[in-house]
Amino acid sequence: MGNFRFRGDIPGSKSVFNRALIVQSYFPVLDLRGFSECDDVRHMREGLKDIRDRSRIDCGEGGTTFRFMALRASRHRGVHILEAATRLLERPQKGLLDLLNQLGVQTHIKRNELYVISEGWKRPRGPIFVDTSESSQYASALVLNAWLLDFDLEFELVGDRVSESYFDLTMKMLRYLGMRYQKTPKGYLIPAGQRIEKLQYDIEADLSSGFTMAAAGALAGESVITNFPLQSQQPDKVFVDILKRMGAEVELSENTLRVVKPTILKSVDCDLYQSPDLFPVLAVLCSWAEGTSKLYNAPHLVKKESNRIQRVSDLLSLVGVRHEILPDGMIIHGDPQQKLVKKVSFNPDKDHRMVMAASLMKLKGHGITIEEPQAINKSFPEFWEMIGLQP
């Protein structure tokens, strides 16, 4: 067993928090219980306060924040300018613009700004078509903003359903809060006049961040997460089963998850279509496992905050781990006896999950200096204190 020890709570899920904040913007009486100081949640919280007839809203670098905010602002009559990181607007946005157009909203992208010109949503003549081939966030953004409409909203999902599990998370949250919707042969119907039925909502721990802390335990000692949501709908909860398959000692009791480093970490094959955010940290785990691992079915990794397939390859090459890039993932030849490198620098390309991955290599003894470590603040500003490292 290694020397790493962690015991404590993980901050609230930014995915859940941002969804709940949108709902709260329609119903301020809703009390949200939980904590998160990450950049994405901060931008969402502050941006919602700035919506008025003429708005200028800073969405930062968060794709979820940007897409949810675009639909939220479009419900308010006026001209709204959404500022975002240039790289974010270089990522696919066609599905978002098409969706807004179907709702009678005009849009225009200029450099790092999205202009949203709206008279409020117009009653569609038929069903709305939501393209989910790039992201499920467009569909989530639509339903999160379907409260208090004066018309029935019918929509259909078209294209490959990328990250569909996150859309399922959205729908289950909204049903719990009181939204009543009907499934149709190709999509959903949300009747007019939807209102919440709850006055309080608990924000569960972020399992993407939780995976990083659990992986640290599996690699170097022990990690105990004391606010683990046993009934979570977050897609990344699958990491518990992955760690078990890799041979880690995993215990779940009440709201506590305990992960202990095994004598031998086993290789694993994983389909990551519904949980692509696990890829960078899981790749590091696989690099220390005995045998060859295959992570696959996540071609959308190339369009995340960075090209994560390439960035993980850069990291593994830096420390001498053999691997092959796949169009949808990677084959990794694990080496539990990696020769530790000294005084190398890694560029995470401003990607918070690549900071997490490189940090785990550092935790195992590689002499890596991480450039722009503040990228972690996008999702997990408490990370450095919890992991006990200096970047």
Stockholm file with secondary structure:
# STOCKHOLM 1.0

chainA/1-391         MGNFRFRGDIPGSKSVFNRALIVQSYFPVLDLRGFSECDDVRHMREGLKDIRDRSRIDCGEGGTTFRFMALRASRHRGVHILEAATRLLERPQKGLLDLLNQLGVQTHIKRNELYVISEGWKRPRGPIFVDTSESSQYASALVLNAWLLDFDLEFELVGDRVSESYFDLTMKMLRYLGMRYQKTPKGYLIPAGQRIEKLQYDIEADLSSGFTMAAAGALAGESVITNFPLQSQQPDKVFVDILKRMGAEVELSENTLRVVKPTILKSVDCDLYQSPDLFPVLAVLCSWAEGTSKLYNAPHLVKKESNRIQRVSDLLSLVGVRHEILPDGMIIHGDPQQKLVKKVSFNPDKDHRMVMAASLMKLKGHGITIEEPQAINKSFPEFWEMIGLQP
#=GR chainA/1-391 SS CCSEEEEECCCBCHHHHHHHHHHHHHCTTCEEECCCCCHHHHHHHHHHHTCSSEEEEECTTCHHHHHHHHHHHHTSSEEEEEECCHHHHHSCCHHHHHHHHHTTCEEEEETTEEEEEESSCCCCSSCEEEECSSCSHHHHHHHHTCTTCSSCEEEEEESCCTTHHHHHHHHHHHHHHTCCCEECSSEEEECSSCCCCCSEEECCBCHHHHHHHHHHHHHHEEEEETTCCTTCCCGGGGHHHHHHHTTCEEEEETTEEEEECCSSCBCCEEECSSCGGGHHHHHHHHHTSBEEEEEESCGGGGGSSSCHHHHHHHHHHHTTCCEEEETTEEEEEECTTCCCCCSEEECCTTCHHHHHHHHHHHHTTCCEEESSGGGGGGTCTTHHHHHTCCC
#=GC SS_cons         CCSEEEEECCCBCHHHHHHHHHHHHHCTTCEEECCCCCHHHHHHHHHHHTCSSEEEEECTTCHHHHHHHHHHHHTSSEEEEEECCHHHHHSCCHHHHHHHHHTTCEEEEETTEEEEEESSCCCCSSCEEEECSSCSHHHHHHHHTCTTCSSCEEEEEESCCTTHHHHHHHHHHHHHHTCCCEECSSEEEECSSCCCCCSEEECCBCHHHHHHHHHHHHHHEEEEETTCCTTCCCGGGGHHHHHHHTTCEEEEETTEEEEECCSSCBCCEEECSSCGGGHHHHHHHHHTSBEEEEEESCGGGGGSSSCHHHHHHHHHHHTTCCEEEETTEEEEEECTTCCCCCSEEECCTTCHHHHHHHHHHHHTTCCEEESSGGGGGGTCTTHHHHHTCCC
//
